Amino acid sequence: MNRTSRLLSTVAGALWLACACLAPTARAGLAEATPPAAPPTAGDAAATTAPPATGDAAAPPPGAAADSGDFKTLDQEVQSMKKDVIDLNKDLFVLEEELLFPANTQVAVYVSMDVGTFFALDSVTVKIDNKQVKNYLYTAREADALLKGGVQQIYLGNLKVGKHELVAFFTGKGPVERDYRRGATINFDKGVGAKYLELKISDKVAKHQPEFLIKDWE
C-alpha cells in the first residue's frame, strides 16, 4: 500500500512540474525564433526624420498579429494542461484513499459543534479499542469554522468486522473561562461496509453546560 501511495504521489508531482515548466520554455523558444533587429543605417536615420505616414503605412506589421495569436494559443494550451493535471491529481487522491482504506474495513470519525456558548474547543483525543489513534489541537480559526457549521474529518482508518469501543476526550475552556475536560464513549458494531461516527459538541442550555455526544451514522 505504501509503495503504491508513493508511486501515485510521484506521478502527480512529475506531471505538475512538467506543466509548470512548459510556459517559460515555450516562450523562450518563441523569443529565440524571432531574429534580432538589424542596426540602423544612415538611410534608416534619414527615414526616421520624415513625417509619419498615414493610411496603410501606419498599420502594424502582419508578424505582430501572428505573434500575439501564438502567445494566446500557448497560454490556452498551458491552462488546459494545468486543468488536466489538477483533475488527474484529484483522481489519484481518490484512488489512493480507496487503496489505503477499502470500503469493507473503513471507519471515519467527524467532529461538529452546535452553538458553542458554554465551551471553547482546544483539542480532541480519539481512542479506539483503548489505543490512541488521533490527538488534534485546534487553532482559533479552525474552532471558529466548526462554530459556523463546519464538519471536520478527524480520523480515517481501518477496522475489522466486529465489536469496537471509541472514546473521545474534549479539552477546552468551559463556563466562566475555567479549564474543561470531558469524555464520551460509544460501543459500536463494525459490519461489512464503511462506518461513520460523529463527535458532536452542543450546549445544554438548561444546565448552562456543554454536552458531548458520539453519534453512530448507520
N, C-alpha and C positions, 0 to 999 in steps of 0.2 A: 504493500500500500504506500509506504513512504517513498519508495523508488518511483512509483507512478506519479505521485504528487510532485516530486522534484522535477520529473521529466516534463509534466504539463506546465509547470511554472517557467521552466527554461524556454520552452517553445513560445509561450506568450511573451516573455521578455525579449526574445530574439526578434519576433515579428514587430514588436513596438519600436525597438531600436532601429530596425531597418526602415520603418516608416518615418521615424524622426529624422533619419539621415538623408532621406530621399530628396526633400525640398531644397536644402542648401546645395546638394550635389548637382541637382538638375539645373539650378540657377547658375552655378559656376560653369557648367558645361555650355550653357547658352551664352554666357558672357565671353567664354574663350572662343566660341564660334564666330563672334562678331569681330571683324578685322579692325585694327586701330585706325583712327583718322590720320590722313597724310598731313604733314606740316604745311602751313600756308606758304604760298609763293607770292612773288611781287604782284603777279596778276590778280591773285585772290585778294591781296590787300587793297588793290585799287577797286576791286569789285565791291568790297565791303563799304566803301565810301559813297557808293551810288545810292540814290534814294530807294526806299523799299518798293518792291514790285507790287502790283495789285492783281486781283483776279486769281487765276490758277497758279501763278508763280508763288503765291503766299501759302498755298496748301501744304500740309506736312507731307514728307516723303512716304511712298507706299510701304517702305520697310518698317516704319514706326508702328503702323496699324497692325502689321503682321506680328511684330514682336509683342505688342500688347495682347493680341489673341493667343500667342504661345504661352505667355505668362498665365493668362486666365485658364487655359487648358491644363497647365501644370498644377495650378492651385486646386482646380476641381479634382484632378486625379489624386493629389495628396490628401485632400479632405475625404474623398471616397475610401482611400486606403486606411486612413485613420479610423473611420467608422467601421470598416470591416474588421480591423484589429480589435477594437473595443467589443464588438459583437462576439468575436472569437474568444476573447478573454472571459466574457460572461459565460459562454458555453463551457469553457474549460473549468471555470469555477464550479458550475453546477455538476459537471462530470466528476470533478474531484470530490465534491461533497457526497455524491451518490456512491463513489467507490469507498470512501472512508467510513461513511455512516449509512449502510444499507437500510432500507425501509423496515425490514423484518427485525432489526435489532436497535433501531434509532430511538433515542429518548432526548427530548428538548425541554428546557426549563426557561420560562419567561418571567420577567418582573414588570409589575404595573403598580401605579399609585392612583388613589382616588381622593381628591381634595388636599390632604396633607397638612391640615391646620395644626394638628397636635403632634406632628413628627417630621423632622428634617433628616433625610437619609444620608448616612455616611458610607456604609459598607454592607455587603451581603455575603454570607458564607454558606455554601451548599455542601451537604454531605449526603452520599448515597451509600446505603449499607455500611454505615459507620466509617466511610472513607471520604475524606475531603476531596471534592472534585473541582471546586471553584471558590475563590475569595476575591471579590471585586470591590475596589474603592472608587467612589463616585466624586466627580468634580461638581462644582456648583452648577455648571451649565448642563451636565447630564441629569442631575437631580431635577433641575427646572424643566427639562424636556419631559421627564416622567410625569411631573405635575400637570403639564399641559396635555396629557393624554397619550404620550409616547409609550411604547412597549419595547422592552429590551430582551433579546435572547442572551441570557447569561451563561447558558451551558448547552452543549450539544455533544452527545456521546453514544456509546453502545451498551446495551444491557441484554442479557439472555432472557428467555421466556421464563416467567415465574413470579414469585412474590418478592417485593423490594420495599425498602423504607427510605424516605427522603426527609432530611432535617435541614431547616434553613434558620440561620441566625441573622437578625437585623440589628444594626448598630447605628445610632444617631443621636439627635437631640429631641427629647420629649417635651412635655408641658413644662412651662417656666424654665426652659433652657437647661434642664438637667440631662446628664448623660443617660442614655436609654439603650438597653439591650434586651431583646425578646426573641424567642424561638417559636417555630411552628413545625409540626410533624405530620406526615401522611404515610400510610401504608397503601401500596397500590400493586395491582397485578399487571405485569408486562406480558401481553399476548403477542401474536404474530401481527406485525404492523407497527407503525410509529406510535410513540406515546408522547403526549404533550401535557406539561404541568405548568401552572401559573402561580407565582408567588405574588399575592395581592396585598397591598398596604392601603388601608382605608381608615377613616375616622369613625369612632364610636361616640357620636355626639352626646348621647345620654350620660355617658360616664366621663366625657372630656378626656378620652384616652385613645391612642391609636390601636388599630386592630390588625392582626397579621394572619392571613389565611393562605392555604395551599389548595388550589383547585385542580382536579383531575379532569382534563378535557377528553372524555371517552369518545 
